[in-house]
Amino acid sequence: MIDGTVRSNIKIGSRVMVVQKEDQRTGNLTEGVVTRLLTNSKNHPRGIKVMLEDGVVGRVQEIL
């Protein structure tokens, strides 16, 4: 599995599983395709924040 905490692993158009802010306690994941990278730092311990095609914003947990 590719690490979702490293920005260089995530490209526009990548299919990913993200956790939304309101789902962080439950760990409920949402699948989608990345349209924007929102985290500017090279890595982030809880996952790089992205926006998906349907407008969902969350932190990448898995890259599919």
Secondary structure in CASP SS format (residue, H / E / C, confidence):
PFRMAT SS
TARGET T0000
AUTHOR 0000-0000-0000
METHOD secondary structure of the structure
MODEL  1
M C 1.00
I E 1.00
D C 1.00
G C 1.00
T C 1.00
V E 1.00
R H 1.00
S H 1.00
N H 1.00
I C 1.00
K C 1.00
I C 1.00
G C 1.00
S C 1.00
R E 1.00
V E 1.00
M E 1.00
V E 1.00
V E 1.00
Q C 1.00
K H 1.00
E H 1.00
D H 1.00
Q C 1.00
R C 1.00
T C 1.00
G C 1.00
N C 1.00
L E 1.00
T E 1.00
E E 1.00
G E 1.00
V E 1.00
V E 1.00
T E 1.00
R E 1.00
L E 1.00
L C 1.00
T C 1.00
N C 1.00
S C 1.00
K C 1.00
N E 1.00
H C 1.00
P C 1.00
R C 1.00
G C 1.00
I C 1.00
K E 1.00
V E 1.00
M E 1.00
L E 1.00
E C 1.00
D C 1.00
G C 1.00
V C 1.00
V E 1.00
G E 1.00
R E 1.00
V E 1.00
Q E 1.00
E E 1.00
I E 1.00
L C 1.00
END
